[in-house]
Amino acid sequence: MSEQYRVEVEVSAFFIEEQSDIAHDQYAFGYQVRIRNLGTIGATLISRHWLISDAHGAQQEVRGQGVIGEQPHLAPGQVFEYSSWAQLTTPWGQMRGSYQMQADDGQRFDADIPEFHLVLPRMLH
């Protein structure tokens, strides 16, 4: 894909203790997403596709329109940030996916979301 269609995605994840119930294998993880349009043309985030895996290899696939109820438009150089969350039945897992974008000239392209890990803090050594 041309350099004019280039969107970078960075994600940082964190454990949400107050929404988790460890005794019942319910682990809530939040994540902060930063989307930056590095291309030379504006683009709108149309939809999302997530693959969420737990420690047992069970995978959930999530598709939907926009993010957090929005379909943000990013001009060249513009950044959009949002927070969301996911729930697992294991103390660690990972997520990855893509955003489907539509450039102002009508061209559609994907912005990859690199894999990131969801880890209960005490699991880190």
N, C-alpha and C positions, 0 to 999 in steps of 0.2 A: 504494500500500500504506500502511496505517495507520502512524503513528509508533510504535506498539507493536512493530512488526516492522522494526527498523532495525539493520543490522550494517555497520560500517565496516571496510574492509580497506586496509591500507597495506603496501607492499612496497619493500624496498631490495635491489638486486642488486649482485653483485661477481664479478670474474673469479677463477677457481681455476686458477692456473698449474700447480700440481703434478699436476692431473688432466687437463691439456690436452696435446695433441701438435700444435703449430702446423705443423710440417713435413708433417703428414698431415691438415691441415684438421680437427682435432678441438679444439673450444673448449668448455671446461666453465665454466658460470656458476652460482654459488650465489645463493640469494635468501632473505631473512629476511622472514617474513610476520607481521604483527600484526593480529589480528582482535578487534574490540571490539564488544560488544553495547550499542548506544546506545538500544535499545528498552526498553519497560517490561515485557517478558515474556521469560522464559528461552527459549533456543533451542539445538538440537543441529545441528551441522554433519553432514549426512547424506552428501553426495557433492561431488565437484569436477569442473569442466569447464575445461580449459585450451586456448587456441589459442596455439601457439608458431610464430613466423615467423622465417625467416633473412633474410639480406641479399639473397637472390635471389628472395624472395617465396614460397619453398616453405613450406608450413604443415603442422604436425603438430597433431592434435587428440587430447587426452588426457582420458579420463573414468575415474572410479574412485570407490570408496567412501571416505569420510573423507579424512583427510590423515595422512601418516606412520604409517599403521596405526591411527589413532584416529578416533573420532567424538566430538569434544569437545562438552560442554554448557557454554554460557555463560549465567550468570545476568545480569540487567540490570547493566550497568556493568563486567562482567568482561571480561578480556583473555586471549586465548590466542595464544601465539607459537610458531613453529616455523621450522626451516630445511630447505630442500631444494635441488635442483639440476637443471639441464637441460644437454644437450649440443647444440651446433650445429656445422655444417660451414663456417660463415662467422664472421668476427671480430665481427660484431654482428647483432642481431636484436631481437625484442620478444616479450613475452608479455602476455596478458590472459585474463580468464575470469570464472568465477562459482562460488560455493559454493551448494549447494542446502541450505537450512536447514529445520528443522521446529520450530515454536514449541511451547511446552508445552501450548497449547490445541489442537494438531493442525494448525494452519494451516501450509502450506508456502509458502516464499518464497525468492527468490534474493538473494544478497549479491554485488554486482558487484565484480570485481577490476579496478581501473583498469590500463590499459596501462602497462607499464614496459619500459625498454630494457636489453638485455644488450650491453655494449660492452667490447671489449678496451681496457685503459687507454691504450695508446699511440695509439689511434684518436681520442682526444679532443684537440681543438685549442684 
